[in-house]
Amino acid sequence: MKKAFVTGITGQDGSYLAELLLGKGYEVHGLIRRASSFNTGRIDHIYRDQHEAGPKPILHYGDLSDAGGLASLIQKIQPDEIYHLGAQSHVRVSFDTPEYTTNVTGLGTLRVLEAIRSINPKIKFYQASSSEMFGNPVTPPPYNEHTPFNPQSPYGVAKVLAYHTAKNYRNAYGLFACNGMLFNHESPRRGETFVTRKVTRGIARIKAGLDLKMYLGNLDAKRDWGFSPEYVEAMWLMLQQEEPDDYVIATGETHSVQEFVEEAFRHAGLGDWRAYVEIDDRYKRPTEVHLLIGDASKAKQKLGWEPRVKFAELVKIMVDADMKALEDQMKGLVQ
């Protein structure tokens, strides 16, 4: 039985990846941070008491800022594959916490790779790179594996550091280290402070009569939005190849935040979105990435990976999920 170690297992991608790996017969280990409140909501449906039978992830307390702790865990688990998804992943927040973001998102990758190099260089490593590394490139879109990086946030800068660290350890030490440059990917498990979930949760609350307005930042930013469960399949495929490499994972389509809002309100049947949306400059970034669109031709050719869920279907999935979740919550309060 293969063993996988997933950092960021409690996040959107980590939860879908854990499901995928368990379904493929892996023994799945996950890194979680100690917190005074429960933070495993996205994996509660697959996490069972360790005394119960059946496949389930094995969770370990730790932190990406603790090199010794990470090395001890990797020594203990002896994984075949490490999927490094853990990070401070909110771009706007990275402007408020640049040092922390760099320490966890950038240097966290170095700590994991150094542990692999020291303990077992045969461990395969996946680095969750980001489209935010491209920022505002001087070359025209779409962006591929050869597009120069021009990050526009502390988060993007930290991800560039992590990307080059993975690539350097591959070249210098022969590690099987892959970078997945994933463009925006969403789902009903997306964090509630990210713009897509702010929109779909806001619509659910407006439709239920709980709110009158929602407050958003820059509506003009354009993004390449895909569906998270499909993107974790690409992560797994990268580590099944004969040789390590770097891949862009994207849909090849771009839509503005305003288009997402329009499509979501249209599906919910709420009429003109402008009656419900207010702009709050506090949600805008000091430096903005105006357009992101990826070219995943290499992933299609070498991995056989292609996106299946289109933009309108993605919006529908997310709106329906948030409306149902709120409906169930309100039923529970009434009962």
N, C-alpha and C positions, 0 to 999 in steps of 0.2 A: 504494500500500500504506500503510495506517495504521500509525503508530508508537505504541507504548505504553511507558511507563516505570513499572515496578513497584518500589516500596520494600517491603522485607519479602518478596522473592520466594522466599527459602529457607524461609519459614515454611509452616505448613499451608495457609492461604488463598492465599498467594502462589504456591505450587506448582500448586494447582488452577486458579488464575486464569491462570497462564502457559500451561497446557495448553489452556484454553478459548480464549485469545486467539490462540495459534498455530494452533489448529484453524479459527479464523475468518479466517486469512490475515494477521494482524498481524505486524509486525516488533516483537519483544518485547525490551526492555532491562530489566535488573534491577540493583538496588543491593545489594551485599553488603559486609559488613565483613571486613577482613583478619583472619585468625586463623591460629595456628600449626598447627591441625589442620583437616581438611576439614570444611566446614559446609554443603555443598550436597547432602546425602543425599536430600532430598525432590525434588530436580530432576535428579538424576544420569541418570534414565531419558530425559529430554528434552534434557539438555545434552550436546552433542557437541563434539569438537575443532572449532575454527573453520575448519579446513582441509577438513572433511568437508561434503558436500552435504546439503541438507535443512533444514527449519525448526528453529530452535533459539533459545533466548534468548541475548542478548549481555549478559554480566555486566560490571559496572563496580564497582571498589572505591570506597567512600565511607562517610560516616557522617552521621547526622541531626543531629549536634552541630556540623557544619562547614558553615556557611552559604555560604562562598565555594566550597567544593568542590561543593556541591549545585547552585549557580548555574552553575558551569562545566560540569557534566554536562548540565544541562537545555539550556544553550546549544549544546552539542556534539550532543546527540541530536535536539533539535527535535521532541519528541513531540507527537502530537495529543491524547493522553490520559495523565494521570498517575493511577495508583492508589496512594494513600498508605496502605500497610498496616503499614509498619515501626513498631515501638514496643518499649518494655519492657512486655511484655504479661501478666506474671504478677502477679495481684492481691496474693497474700500477700507476694511478694518486694518489692512496692512499699512496704510498711511498713518494710522494712529499707533500701531505697534511695530514699527519697522525692525527694531533690534530683535524682538521676540520672533517675528516672522522669519528673519534671516537665520536665527539660531535653530528653529525647529524645521522650517521648510527647506532651507539650504543645507545647513550643517548636519541636520538629522540624517540626510542621505549619506553624507561622508561617514558618519558613525556606523551606519549599517554596513556600508561597503567595506570599511576597515575591519569590522568584525568578521565578515565573510572571508576577506583576504587572510586573516590570522587563523581562523578556525577551520574553514573548509572551502577552498577556492572553487570547488566543483558545484557549489550551490548556485542555481540560476536566479538572477535578480531582475525584477521589473521595476523601473522608475516611472512614477506617474508624472510625466512632464505635462506642460500646459500650453494652450494656444496663446496665453497671455505673454509668453516669451517673445512672440513675434511683435507684439505691440503695434506700432505704426511703421511698418517696413518701408524702405525707400523703393523696393521693387513692387510691381503691381500684383494684385491678387489673381488667382488663389495662391495660398501659401503651401509649400511642400517641404520636404526634408532638406532642401538646399537654400531655402529663404533665410537671409541673415536676420538675426534677432535684434529687436530694438524695444526692449520692455519699457512700460510706462508706469510701473508701480513697484513698490518694495516686494510685493508678492512675485511679480514677473521676474525681477532681478534675482530673487532667491531661487526661483525655478531654473533660471539659466545657470546659476552656480551648481545646482543639483544635476542638471543635464550634463554639463561638462565634466563634473566629477565622475558620473557613471561612465561616460565615454572614456575618460582618462584611465579609470581602473580597468576597463576592457582592454585598452591598448597597452597599458603598462604591465598589467599582471595577468592578462589572458582570461579575465573573468567573463562569464556569460552574463553580460549586463545589457539590457535593452531599455531604450527610452520610448515610451508611448506618448506622442504629442497629441493629446486628446483635445479636440475643440469642445465647446460647451455641450454638455449632455445632461439631460434633465429627467425627472420622473416624479411620481408622487412622494418619493422619499427624499427629494431635494431639501436641503436645509431651508427653514422657514424665513430666514433673512435674505435669501437670494431672490432676485427680482421675479423670476418665474413663479415661485411659490408665493411671494407677496401678492402677485396678481391673482393667482387661482384661489388662495385662501381668502383674499379680500372679496372676490366675487362671491364665494360661498357665504360669507358673512353679510354682504349686502343683500343677496338673494333671500337670506333668512330673516332680514329685517334687523340685524344686530348692529350694522354700521351703515352710515350714509355715504362715506367717502373712503378712498384709499390714497396714500401719498407715495409718490414715486420720484425718481431723479431724472436722469437723462433718457428721454424716449427715442432719441435719434440714433443711439448706438446700434450697430448692426452685428449680429452674431450668427454663427453656424451652429444650429441647435439639433442635437440628436437625442437618442433614447438610451439611458444609462445601461439597462440590461444587455443591450447589443454591444456596447463599448467594452464591457468587462469580458465578453467573449474574445474580443481582439487582444486584450491583455494576456489571456490564457494562450491564445494561438502564438503569440510572440515567443513564449518560453518553450514551445513545442518544436521550434525550428532547429535545423542542423547548426546554424550559425547565429550569433546574436547580431541585432541590427536595430535601427531606429525607424519609427513609423509615425506618419501623420494619420490620425483617425478622425474622420469628418464626414459630413453629408454632401458637401459641395454646393450647398445652398446657403444664402444668407437672408436674414429677416431682421428688421428693426424691433426694438422693444415695443414701439407703438404698434407694429403689426401683430406682435404677440398679444398685446392688450386688446386690439380690435377683434382678433380671432376668438379670444377667450370670452369677451362680452357677447359676441355673436352667438357662440355655442350655448352660452347660458341664457340667451333670450332676454337680455337686460336692456337692449336698445343702445342709444348713443353713449359710448364710454366716457365722453367728455363731461357728461353730467355727474360722473362719479369720481373722476381722477383729478387730484391736485398735485402740482409740482412743488417739491420741497428741496431747495438747494443743498440742504445738509446731506442728501443722499448722492450728490454728485461727487466725482473724484477730482482731486487737484489736477491730475493729468489724465485724459481720457483716451481709450483705444476706440477709434471711430468705426473700424470695419474689420471683422474677422471672417474669413472663409477659407476652408481647407481643401486640399487636393489629396485624396486618399488612394490615388492610382496604384502606388507601390503596395499598399496593404491589400488591395484587390488582387494584384498580380501575384504577390508572394505568399500571402496568408489566406487568400480566398475569401476575404472579409468584405462585406458590403452592408451599408445601412438598409433597413427595411421599413422602419416607421418614419413616415413623412411628417412635415411640420404641423399640418392641420390635425393629423391623428394624435400627435404628441400633445398638442394643446388640449384636445378633447379628453385624452386619458387623464391629464392632470386636473382639469376642471371637474370632471365627473368624480374623481377620487376625493377631492377636497369637499365637494358638496355632499357626497355620501358620508364622509368622516364626520362632518359637522351635524348632519342629520342623525347619525347614530349617537353622537355625543348628546344631542338635545333630547333624543328619546330616552337615553339613560338618565338624564336629569329629571325628566317628567316621571319616569317610573320610580 
